[in-house]
């Protein structure tokens, strides 16, 4: 084989590899503007579990009662400002609340906890008109794989969706599989794995993991293009070391043929 033919073959292989693109990189391919109507599942509310940490604030007109029921700390704070502390749910699903003592919160939503505490404070005639606010402190999900900014995403609101998490992670890279995003969720003591197809809006919005729960793990698999770029020794076809090695090998072949 002549040297020019060898180089031509190498160029052809390079073009085939470098120009390969995933077949399915477009989201919501089944949507038709002004035509498609989708059924969305009811929002899955966040329900509190053991080890979750909550911020609970009680406000009323009596400043002394505000001091009593709100956990604050000024130690170690040179500015003198009060730092808000949180309530960690123990293994029995209980928090220890000032004056009220042990309060069962496991399985409740934020609104339910606020309503329950309000009822207890009023019922025991501790505060006449309390305003109770409950916020999440340590709840989040992990987003891993082919996204631009992998890591932990904090849950600061109710009804956080899979799209919300992927958006906060910087969206999928061009190498991420849109048709197979995995969501790992602990249910009834087991780790369950769900698959979500972002190319289909109908499948996405009807998925049981469209609304995320605390401690969910979202994993975006690499597509075939990314897989083909990997070599046995861990280099990629776009790395300098790979092409220097290939060039050296081909040069050796050309020299042998030319002799």
Backbone torsions as a table, in degrees:
resi	resn	phi	psi	omega
1	UNK	NA	134.0	-178.0
2	UNK	-73.9	151.6	-179.1
3	UNK	-55.5	-38.8	-177.8
4	UNK	-65.8	-34.3	178.7
5	UNK	-69.8	-37.0	178.3
6	UNK	-63.1	-46.2	179.6
7	UNK	-63.6	-36.8	177.8
8	UNK	-63.8	-39.7	178.8
9	UNK	-65.4	-42.1	178.1
10	UNK	-61.1	-42.9	179.7
11	UNK	-62.2	-39.8	179.7
12	UNK	-64.1	-42.9	178.9
13	UNK	-62.8	-43.6	178.7
14	UNK	-59.9	-44.2	179.4
15	UNK	-63.9	-39.5	-178.8
16	UNK	-65.4	-37.9	-178.7
17	UNK	-76.9	-48.1	-173.7
18	UNK	-71.4	-27.1	-176.7
19	UNK	-94.9	-1.4	178.9
20	UNK	-68.3	133.5	179.0
21	UNK	-132.2	152.4	178.7
22	UNK	-60.2	143.1	179.6
23	UNK	-72.5	-29.6	-175.8
24	UNK	-123.5	93.4	177.9
25	UNK	-120.8	1.9	-177.6
26	UNK	-99.2	130.6	176.9
27	UNK	-75.8	154.8	169.1
28	UNK	52.0	50.3	-176.3
29	UNK	-68.1	-16.8	-177.9
30	UNK	-92.5	6.1	-179.7
31	UNK	-84.9	136.9	175.6
32	UNK	-122.0	114.3	-179.1
33	UNK	-54.0	132.6	178.0
34	UNK	66.3	9.3	-179.4
35	UNK	-125.1	-48.9	-173.9
36	UNK	-72.7	132.8	172.1
37	UNK	-125.1	126.4	-175.4
38	UNK	-111.3	145.1	173.6
39	UNK	-96.3	123.1	-178.7
40	UNK	-104.8	135.1	179.6
41	UNK	-66.5	157.2	178.3
42	UNK	-63.4	141.8	-179.5
43	UNK	-56.6	133.9	176.6
44	UNK	-92.4	109.1	-175.9
45	UNK	-74.5	149.6	175.6
46	UNK	-71.9	126.2	176.9
47	UNK	-115.5	136.9	-170.3
48	UNK	-70.7	139.3	-179.6
49	UNK	-123.3	164.1	172.6
50	UNK	-56.9	144.4	-178.5
51	UNK	80.9	-7.1	172.6
52	UNK	-69.3	150.1	179.8
53	UNK	-120.3	134.0	-173.9
54	UNK	-123.8	146.2	168.0
55	UNK	-99.4	124.0	179.9
56	UNK	-127.0	117.2	-180.0
57	UNK	-114.2	134.8	177.2
58	UNK	-116.7	124.8	-179.9
59	UNK	-122.4	137.9	175.5
60	UNK	-153.1	-177.4	-176.4
61	UNK	-78.8	-18.2	-179.3
62	UNK	-91.0	112.2	-177.7
63	UNK	-64.0	-33.4	179.5
64	UNK	-65.7	-38.2	177.5
65	UNK	-69.4	-35.8	175.1
66	UNK	-59.7	-41.5	178.2
67	UNK	-64.1	-37.5	-176.2
68	UNK	-68.9	-42.5	-171.2
69	UNK	-94.8	-7.7	-178.7
70	UNK	-110.2	121.8	179.1
71	UNK	-73.9	117.8	177.1
72	UNK	-135.0	158.1	-179.2
73	UNK	-145.9	134.1	177.8
74	UNK	-114.4	-4.0	-177.3
75	UNK	-66.5	136.0	178.1
76	UNK	77.1	4.5	-179.5
77	UNK	-109.0	103.9	-174.8
78	UNK	-65.4	-23.2	-178.4
79	UNK	-77.7	-16.0	-179.3
80	UNK	84.8	-4.0	178.9
81	UNK	-74.0	148.3	-179.3
82	UNK	-82.7	134.5	179.0
83	UNK	-100.0	127.7	-178.7
84	UNK	-73.7	130.9	176.9
85	UNK	-102.3	163.3	-177.3
86	UNK	-119.1	171.4	178.2
87	UNK	-107.8	122.3	177.5
88	UNK	-95.2	129.1	-179.9
89	UNK	-75.2	125.6	-177.7
90	UNK	-81.1	-177.6	-175.1
91	UNK	-64.5	-18.6	178.1
92	UNK	-94.1	3.2	179.4
93	UNK	80.0	25.5	-173.3
94	UNK	-118.1	145.6	168.1
95	UNK	-114.9	156.4	178.5
96	UNK	-106.2	108.4	-173.4
97	UNK	-104.6	141.3	-179.0
98	UNK	-53.1	135.5	178.0
99	UNK	69.3	-48.6	-178.6
100	UNK	-71.0	-25.4	-180.0
101	UNK	80.8	-136.4	-177.0
102	UNK	-76.1	126.9	179.3
103	UNK	-127.5	122.3	179.4
104	UNK	-77.7	122.0	-178.5
105	UNK	-125.4	-8.6	-178.6
106	UNK	-59.6	135.4	179.8
107	UNK	85.6	-5.0	179.7
108	UNK	-92.2	157.2	171.2
109	UNK	-89.6	172.8	177.2
110	UNK	-58.8	-45.5	-178.1
111	UNK	-63.6	-39.5	-179.8
112	UNK	-66.5	-39.1	177.5
113	UNK	-64.1	-44.9	179.3
114	UNK	-61.2	-42.8	179.9
115	UNK	-66.2	-40.1	-178.9
116	UNK	-65.6	-44.8	179.4
117	UNK	-65.8	-39.4	177.9
118	UNK	-60.0	-44.0	179.9
119	UNK	-63.9	-41.6	-179.8
120	UNK	-66.2	-42.1	-179.7
121	UNK	-65.9	-39.5	177.0
122	UNK	-71.8	-44.5	-176.1
123	UNK	-62.1	-34.1	178.9
124	UNK	-91.6	7.9	177.2
125	UNK	56.2	37.4	177.0
126	UNK	-85.3	-41.3	177.0
127	UNK	-137.5	134.9	-176.4
128	UNK	-73.3	-52.0	-177.5
129	UNK	-130.5	72.7	-179.2
130	UNK	-77.8	148.8	171.8
131	UNK	-116.9	111.6	-175.1
132	UNK	-105.8	127.8	179.2
133	UNK	-119.9	129.1	-179.1
134	UNK	-119.1	128.8	178.2
135	UNK	-129.8	157.8	176.1
136	UNK	-84.5	144.3	177.7
137	UNK	-114.6	-39.4	-174.3
138	UNK	-123.8	14.1	-177.2
139	UNK	-80.8	141.8	179.1
140	UNK	-171.4	175.9	175.9
141	UNK	-129.9	156.7	176.6
142	UNK	-102.3	132.4	176.4
143	UNK	-118.4	116.5	-173.1
144	UNK	-126.7	168.1	175.7
145	UNK	92.5	-143.9	-172.9
146	UNK	-81.9	67.0	170.7
147	UNK	-125.5	160.6	-174.3
148	UNK	-72.9	-30.7	-179.2
149	UNK	-134.2	74.9	-178.8
150	UNK	-66.2	153.4	178.7
151	UNK	149.5	-165.4	-178.5
152	UNK	-89.8	133.0	178.0
153	UNK	-110.4	123.7	-179.1
154	UNK	-74.5	142.1	173.4
155	UNK	-96.9	109.5	-178.6
156	UNK	-111.4	-0.9	-177.4
157	UNK	-147.2	166.2	176.3
158	UNK	-79.2	160.1	173.8
159	UNK	60.5	43.7	175.1
160	UNK	-75.7	129.6	-175.8
161	UNK	-100.4	167.3	175.8
162	UNK	-60.5	-38.6	178.5
163	UNK	-65.2	-36.8	176.8
164	UNK	-60.2	-46.0	-177.5
165	UNK	-66.0	-43.7	179.6
166	UNK	-66.0	-35.5	177.8
167	UNK	-65.5	-43.1	178.8
168	UNK	-68.6	-23.1	176.9
169	UNK	-86.4	8.4	176.1
170	UNK	86.1	14.2	-179.9
171	UNK	72.6	168.3	178.3
172	UNK	-72.1	149.1	171.0
173	UNK	-74.9	171.2	178.2
174	UNK	-64.3	-17.4	-178.4
175	UNK	-94.4	1.4	-178.6
176	UNK	-84.8	139.3	179.0
177	UNK	-77.0	116.1	177.6
178	UNK	-75.9	-24.9	-174.0
179	UNK	-90.0	-0.6	-179.2
180	UNK	-152.7	79.4	173.2
181	UNK	-98.3	127.9	-176.4
182	UNK	-98.2	139.1	174.0
183	UNK	-123.8	118.2	179.5
184	UNK	-98.0	128.3	-175.8
185	UNK	-138.4	136.5	175.8
186	UNK	-84.4	121.4	-180.0
187	UNK	-136.1	123.4	177.9
188	UNK	53.7	41.7	176.9
189	UNK	79.0	6.6	179.7
190	UNK	-124.1	153.7	176.6
191	UNK	-93.1	113.7	-179.1
192	UNK	-106.9	142.8	-177.9
193	UNK	-115.4	125.6	177.1
194	UNK	-111.3	145.5	174.4
195	UNK	-109.9	136.6	-178.8
196	UNK	-126.1	132.3	178.7
197	UNK	-102.3	105.0	-179.5
198	UNK	-73.3	-12.5	177.8
199	UNK	-74.6	-18.0	-179.0
200	UNK	-115.4	111.9	178.1
201	UNK	-64.3	-36.7	-179.3
202	UNK	-62.5	-44.6	179.1
203	UNK	-68.7	-37.2	-179.1
204	UNK	-64.2	-53.4	-174.1
205	UNK	-71.0	-16.6	177.9
206	UNK	-98.6	0.1	-177.5
207	UNK	-72.7	141.7	176.9
208	UNK	-67.8	-11.8	178.0
209	UNK	-109.5	16.5	174.8
210	UNK	-61.2	-40.8	172.1
211	UNK	-95.1	124.0	-174.9
212	UNK	-85.7	156.6	175.5
213	UNK	-117.5	161.3	178.5
214	UNK	-58.6	140.9	178.4
215	UNK	74.1	8.7	171.5
216	UNK	-63.8	150.1	175.4
217	UNK	-120.1	120.6	178.9
218	UNK	-102.3	124.6	-179.1
219	UNK	-125.8	126.5	179.0
220	UNK	-104.2	116.2	-178.3
221	UNK	-73.6	150.1	173.1
222	UNK	-73.7	145.8	178.7
223	UNK	-83.8	-179.5	-176.4
224	UNK	-63.0	-33.5	179.9
225	UNK	-61.4	-44.3	178.8
226	UNK	-65.9	-39.9	-179.7
227	UNK	-64.3	-38.7	-179.1
228	UNK	-69.4	-19.2	-179.3
229	UNK	-80.7	-6.1	-179.6
230	UNK	-93.0	137.6	176.7
231	UNK	-107.3	174.4	-176.2
232	UNK	-61.1	-39.8	-176.3
233	UNK	-86.6	6.9	175.8
234	UNK	95.9	-10.0	175.5
235	UNK	-74.1	164.7	175.5
236	UNK	-113.2	159.8	-177.8
237	UNK	-67.3	-11.5	178.4
238	UNK	-100.7	1.4	-179.4
239	UNK	-81.9	151.4	-179.4
240	UNK	-63.3	-41.8	-177.1
241	UNK	-63.1	-36.1	-179.9
242	UNK	-64.1	-47.6	-175.5
243	UNK	-74.7	-28.5	174.1
244	UNK	-66.5	-41.1	178.1
245	UNK	-65.2	-42.0	-180.0
246	UNK	-65.3	-42.1	179.9
247	UNK	-62.8	-40.9	178.6
248	UNK	-63.1	-41.4	179.9
249	UNK	-64.7	-44.5	-178.8
250	UNK	-67.7	-35.4	177.7
251	UNK	-62.0	-39.5	178.6
252	UNK	-63.4	-40.2	179.1
253	UNK	-65.4	-43.4	-179.5
254	UNK	-61.3	-42.0	179.7
255	UNK	-62.6	-41.6	-179.6
256	UNK	-66.2	-39.5	-179.4
257	UNK	-69.0	-36.4	-176.0
258	UNK	-70.3	-20.4	-178.3
259	UNK	-70.3	NA	NA
